[in-house]
Amino acid sequence: MSKTQLILNGPAIQRALTRIAHEIAERNETGSEVVLVGIQRGGVPLSDRLSLLLASIWGLPVPTGRLDVSMHRDDLDRRVAPNVQPTVIPFDVTGKTVVLVDDVLFSGRTIRAAMDALNDFGRPRRIQLAILVDRGHRELPIKADFVGKNVPTAVHENICVRLAEMGGQDEVVVEKQ
């Protein structure tokens, strides 16, 4: 039987995203050169929310895209069948600062796959990483530039990010076995 522990409720998620948006704005003075790319699935609604927050800070729209990394993963042979989602990047990433957005950072392998997949769309000037929850246990030398919350976990625990856009209520919980 698994137990869950609430880590972030709806207002805490909003505060974390607001802080991340301000950190992105501080690090990138030219808002017109920044684009957001959400990693399918959980990163997409987060990038949409960050886009709205950044638009209110910079006073101009911030383009968003969505990226599926299923076919770029290094563990394709270990998965039954990838759940491929659409990739939509309606802008040229060449010369832009691309902020990759995802819900949870764990081993770093999804982010590596995302950087590989992003190369199919051009050569960004810079890639930054925004994560709602960093749970540790890195297998690759990847570090987020912007983190909503660091949550130390055991390897066998799971972080579940539930968002209104995905049919739930906004919350982040740790599932313990």
Residue pairs with C-beta under 8 A, 6 or more apart in sequence:
2 175
2 176
2 177
3 175
3 176
4 160
4 173
4 174
4 175
4 176
5 173
5 174
5 176
6 171
6 172
6 173
7 133
7 149
7 151
7 159
7 172
7 173
7 174
8 16
8 132
8 133
8 148
8 149
8 171
8 172
9 170
9 171
10 169
10 170
10 171
12 149
13 132
13 148
13 163
13 170
13 171
13 172
14 170
16 132
16 148
16 149
17 46
17 49
17 50
17 53
17 132
17 148
18 53
19 148
20 50
20 130
20 146
20 147
20 148
21 50
21 53
21 54
21 57
22 57
23 145
23 146
24 34
24 50
24 54
24 99
24 128
24 130
24 146
25 31
25 54
25 57
25 58
27 128
27 145
28 34
28 97
28 128
31 54
31 57
31 58
31 60
31 62
32 60
33 95
33 96
33 97
33 125
34 54
34 62
34 96
34 97
34 99
35 62
35 63
35 64
35 65
35 91
35 93
35 96
35 97
35 98
35 99
36 47
36 50
36 51
36 54
36 62
36 63
36 64
36 65
36 98
36 99
36 101
36 130
37 43
37 47
37 64
37 65
37 66
37 67
37 89
37 93
37 98
37 99
37 100
37 101
37 114
37 118
38 44
38 45
38 46
38 47
38 48
38 64
38 65
38 66
38 67
38 101
38 102
39 66
39 67
39 69
39 100
39 101
39 102
39 110
39 111
39 114
40 66
40 67
40 68
40 69
40 70
40 85
40 86
40 87
41 85
41 166
42 102
42 103
42 104
42 132
42 161
42 163
42 166
43 66
43 67
43 100
43 101
43 102
43 103
44 66
44 165
45 163
45 164
45 165
45 166
46 101
46 102
46 103
46 130
46 132
46 163
47 64
47 65
47 66
47 99
47 101
48 64
48 165
50 62
50 99
50 101
50 130
51 61
51 62
51 63
51 64
54 62
55 61
55 62
63 90
63 91
65 87
65 88
65 89
65 90
65 91
66 85
66 86
66 87
66 88
66 89
67 87
67 89
67 100
67 114
67 117
67 118
68 84
68 85
68 86
68 87
68 117
69 110
69 113
69 114
69 116
69 117
70 76
70 82
70 83
70 84
70 85
71 82
71 84
71 117
72 113
72 114
72 116
72 117
73 79
73 82
73 109
73 110
73 113
74 109
74 112
74 113
75 109
76 82
87 117
89 121
92 121
92 122
93 118
93 121
93 122
93 123
93 124
94 122
94 123
94 124
95 122
95 123
95 124
95 125
96 124
96 125
97 124
97 125
97 126
97 127
97 128
98 118
98 124
98 126
98 127
98 128
99 127
99 128
99 129
99 130
99 145
99 146
100 111
100 114
100 115
100 118
100 127
100 128
100 129
100 130
101 130
101 131
102 110
102 111
102 114
102 129
102 130
102 131
102 132
103 131
103 132
103 133
103 161
103 163
104 131
104 132
104 133
104 134
104 135
104 159
104 161
105 111
105 129
105 131
105 133
105 134
105 135
105 142
105 144
105 147
106 135
106 136
106 137
106 138
106 159
107 137
107 138
107 139
107 140
108 138
108 139
108 140
108 141
108 142
109 139
109 140
111 129
111 140
111 142
112 140
112 142
115 127
118 124
118 127
128 145
128 146
129 142
129 143
129 144
129 145
129 146
130 144
130 145
130 146
130 147
131 144
131 146
131 147
131 148
132 148
132 149
132 161
132 172
133 147
133 148
133 149
133 150
133 151
133 159
133 161
133 172
134 144
134 147
134 149
134 150
134 151
135 150
135 151
135 152
135 153
135 159
136 150
136 152
136 153
137 153
137 155
149 172
151 159
151 172
151 174
153 159
153 174
154 176
156 177
157 174
157 175
157 176
157 177
158 174
158 175
159 172
159 173
159 174
159 175
160 172
160 173
160 174
160 175
161 172
162 168
162 169
162 170
162 171
162 172
162 173
163 170
164 170
